[in-house]
Amino acid sequence: TLLMEDEWTARARNRAGLPVVMSHGTADPLLTFADAEALRDLLTTAGLKVTWVPFKGPHTIVQPALQAMADLFKARLTNAPRP
């Protein structure tokens, strides 16, 4: 979620192109959905490649988010330079 917005903004500028998986529940009682959307938008505007996985639910990690992370790891490992 978007805590320390100034810090996120400053650091995001140097990470254009970085793939990111973000997931957030619409019924999260701890962190607002709107703040998560704001962070997503900040990262996207800075040029990061955000995969956004919203879901109806509370503060948890859902299977589609885990799958998106697994897909990201697989893509990164498949394209990693070999020693």
Accessible surface in RSA format (square Angstrom, percent):
REM  Atomic radii and reference values for relative SASA: ProtOr
REM  Chains: A
REM  Algorithm: Lee & Richards
REM  Probe-radius: 1.40
REM  Slices: 20
REM RES _ NUM      All-atoms   Total-Side   Main-Chain    Non-polar    All polar
REM                ABS   REL    ABS   REL    ABS   REL    ABS   REL    ABS   REL
RES THR A   1    35.92  25.5   4.75   4.8  31.17  74.3   4.42   5.9  31.50  47.6
RES LEU A   2    28.52  15.9  13.83   9.9  14.69  36.9  13.83   9.7  14.69  39.5
RES LEU A   3   112.73  62.8 109.55  78.4   3.18   8.0 111.99  78.6   0.74   2.0
RES MET A   4   141.79  73.4 117.25  77.6  24.53  58.4  91.31  77.6  50.48  66.9
RES GLU A   5    96.35  55.3  90.88  68.8   5.47  13.0  20.14  39.0  76.21  62.2
RES ASP A   6   125.09  87.6 117.11 116.6   7.98  18.9  39.07  92.0  86.01  85.8
RES GLU A   7    69.33  39.8  65.20  49.3   4.13   9.8  20.48  39.6  48.85  39.9
RES TRP A   8    98.36  39.5  96.96  46.9   1.39   3.3  89.00  47.5   9.35  15.2
RES THR A   9    43.25  30.8  41.90  42.5   1.35   3.2  37.31  50.1   5.94   9.0
RES ALA A  10    49.02  45.1  42.70  65.9   6.32  14.4  43.19  60.8   5.83  15.5
RES ARG A  11   131.84  55.4 130.86  66.7   0.98   2.3  39.85  54.5  91.99  55.8
RES ALA A  12     3.05   2.8   0.22   0.3   2.83   6.4   2.71   3.8   0.34   0.9
RES ARG A  13   161.88  68.0 138.48  70.6  23.40  55.7  57.54  78.6 104.34  63.2
RES ASN A  14   123.70  85.3  89.45  86.4  34.25  82.5  26.46  63.7  97.24  94.0
RES ARG A  15   102.10  42.9  96.24  49.1   5.86  13.9  30.16  41.2  71.94  43.6
RES ALA A  16    72.08  66.3  44.24  68.3  27.84  63.3  44.78  63.1  27.30  72.3
RES GLY A  17    32.51  40.1   0.00   N/A  32.51  40.1  22.68  62.2   9.83  22.0
RES LEU A  18    75.71  42.2  70.69  50.6   5.02  12.6  74.73  52.5   0.98   2.6
RES PRO A  19    27.71  20.2  19.44  17.7   8.27  30.1  19.44  16.1   8.27  51.4
RES VAL A  20    30.42  20.0  26.05  23.6   4.36  10.5  29.40  25.5   1.02   2.8
RES VAL A  21    32.56  21.4   6.46   5.8  26.10  62.9   6.46   5.6  26.10  70.8
RES MET A  22    23.34  12.1  18.38  12.2   4.97  11.8  23.34  19.8   0.00   0.0
RES SER A  23    38.87  32.8  11.07  14.8  27.80  64.0  11.07  23.6  27.80  39.0
RES HIS A  24    15.39   8.4  12.50   8.7   2.89   7.4   4.03   4.2  11.36  13.2
RES GLY A  25     1.64   2.0   0.00   N/A   1.64   2.0   0.00   0.0   1.64   3.7
RES THR A  26    72.11  51.3  46.19  46.8  25.93  61.8  37.92  50.9  34.20  51.7
RES ALA A  27    64.87  59.6  44.75  69.1  20.13  45.8  55.06  77.5   9.82  26.0
RES ASP A  28    18.82  13.2   2.57   2.6  16.25  38.4   0.13   0.3  18.69  18.6
RES PRO A  29   108.88  79.4  67.03  61.1  41.85 152.1  79.05  65.3  29.83 185.4
RES LEU A  30   125.97  70.2  95.80  68.5  30.17  75.8  99.74  70.0  26.23  70.6
RES LEU A  31    55.41  30.9  51.70  37.0   3.71   9.3  55.03  38.6   0.38   1.0
RES THR A  32    77.71  55.3  72.46  73.5   5.24  12.5  74.84 100.5   2.86   4.3
RES PHE A  33    44.80  22.4  39.38  24.4   5.43  14.1  39.38  23.9   5.43  15.5
RES ALA A  34    68.05  62.6  59.70  92.1   8.34  19.0  60.67  85.4   7.38  19.5
RES ASP A  35    58.85  41.2  58.85  58.6   0.00   0.0   0.39   0.9  58.46  58.3
RES ALA A  36     1.18   1.1   1.18   1.8   0.00   0.0   1.18   1.7   0.00   0.0
RES GLU A  37    55.40  31.8  55.40  41.9   0.00   0.0   8.34  16.1  47.07  38.4
RES ALA A  38    39.28  36.1  30.24  46.7   9.03  20.5  35.69  50.3   3.59   9.5
RES LEU A  39     7.72   4.3   7.72   5.5   0.00   0.0   7.72   5.4   0.00   0.0
RES ARG A  40    52.29  22.0  52.29  26.7   0.00   0.0  11.65  15.9  40.65  24.6
RES ASP A  41    70.37  49.3  67.62  67.3   2.75   6.5  27.82  65.5  42.54  42.4
RES LEU A  42    28.80  16.0  18.53  13.3  10.28  25.8  26.46  18.6   2.34   6.3
RES LEU A  43     7.90   4.4   7.90   5.7   0.00   0.0   7.90   5.5   0.00   0.0
RES THR A  44    75.66  53.8  65.70  66.6   9.96  23.7  60.85  81.7  14.81  22.4
RES THR A  45   121.83  86.7  90.46  91.7  31.37  74.8  73.09  98.2  48.74  73.7
RES ALA A  46    27.62  25.4   6.68  10.3  20.94  47.6  18.91  26.6   8.72  23.1
RES GLY A  47    34.67  42.8   0.00   N/A  34.67  42.8  25.85  70.9   8.82  19.8
RES LEU A  48    11.01   6.1   4.73   3.4   6.29  15.8   4.73   3.3   6.29  16.9
RES LYS A  49   138.30  67.5 127.87  78.5  10.43  24.8  81.02  72.9  57.28  61.0
RES VAL A  50    33.42  22.0   2.04   1.9  31.38  75.6   2.56   2.2  30.87  83.7
RES THR A  51    67.20  47.8  62.83  63.7   4.37  10.4  34.69  46.6  32.51  49.1
RES TRP A  52    54.33  21.8  30.60  14.8  23.73  55.7  25.90  13.8  28.44  46.1
RES VAL A  53    20.15  13.3  18.46  16.7   1.69   4.1  20.15  17.5   0.00   0.0
RES PRO A  54    63.72  46.4  47.11  42.9  16.61  60.4  47.30  39.1  16.42 102.1
RES PHE A  55    27.97  14.0  18.01  11.2   9.96  25.9  27.86  16.9   0.11   0.3
RES LYS A  56   194.65  95.0 164.89 101.2  29.76  70.9 108.44  97.6  86.21  91.8
RES GLY A  57    13.31  16.4   0.00   N/A  13.31  16.4  11.79  32.3   1.52   3.4
RES PRO A  58    75.32  54.9  75.25  68.6   0.08   0.3  75.25  62.1   0.08   0.5
RES HIS A  59    94.38  51.6  73.20  50.9  21.18  54.2  45.75  47.2  48.63  56.6
RES THR A  60    73.97  52.6  49.83  50.5  24.15  57.5  31.26  42.0  42.71  64.6
RES ILE A  61   114.46  65.1  94.01  70.0  20.45  49.3  94.19  67.8  20.27  55.0
RES VAL A  62    33.22  21.9  28.82  26.1   4.40  10.6  33.22  28.9   0.00   0.0
RES GLN A  63   118.09  66.0 111.26  81.3   6.83  16.3  58.00 123.5  60.09  45.6
RES PRO A  64    80.12  58.4  71.52  65.2   8.60  31.3  76.51  63.2   3.61  22.4
RES ALA A  65     1.12   1.0   1.12   1.7   0.00   0.0   1.12   1.6   0.00   0.0
RES LEU A  66    82.76  46.1  78.51  56.2   4.25  10.7  78.81  55.3   3.95  10.6
RES GLN A  67    89.24  49.9  87.89  64.2   1.35   3.2  36.10  76.9  53.13  40.3
RES ALA A  68    16.15  14.8   8.19  12.6   7.95  18.1  13.24  18.6   2.91   7.7
RES MET A  69    57.94  30.0  57.94  38.3   0.00   0.0  22.65  19.3  35.29  46.7
RES ALA A  70    48.88  44.9  41.37  63.8   7.50  17.1  45.24  63.7   3.64   9.6
RES ASP A  71    75.93  53.2  69.48  69.2   6.45  15.3  28.66  67.4  47.28  47.2
RES LEU A  72    38.91  21.7  34.00  24.3   4.92  12.4  38.39  27.0   0.52   1.4
RES PHE A  73   122.60  61.3 121.76  75.4   0.84   2.2 122.60  74.3   0.00   0.0
RES LYS A  74   148.36  72.4 143.03  87.8   5.33  12.7  90.68  81.6  57.68  61.4
RES ALA A  75    47.32  43.5  40.50  62.5   6.82  15.5  46.95  66.1   0.37   1.0
RES ARG A  76   134.15  56.3 127.40  64.9   6.76  16.1  34.24  46.8  99.92  60.6
RES LEU A  77   128.35  71.5 120.86  86.5   7.49  18.8 121.11  85.1   7.24  19.5
RES THR A  78    90.84  64.6  70.29  71.3  20.55  49.0  63.23  84.9  27.61  41.7
RES ASN A  79   121.08  83.5  91.27  88.2  29.81  71.8  32.82  79.0  88.25  85.3
RES ALA A  80    41.89  38.5  30.96  47.8  10.92  24.9  34.87  49.1   7.01  18.6
RES PRO A  81   127.85  93.2 100.95  92.0  26.90  97.8 112.40  92.8  15.46  96.1
RES ARG A  82   198.43  83.3 169.65  86.5  28.78  68.5  67.13  91.7 131.31  79.6
RES PRO A  83   179.20 130.6 105.78  96.4  73.42 266.9 145.71 120.3  33.49 208.1
END  Absolute sums over single chains surface
CHAIN  1 A     5856.0       4787.7       1068.2       3585.6       2270.4
END  Absolute sums over all chains
TOTAL          5856.0       4787.7       1068.2       3585.6       2270.4
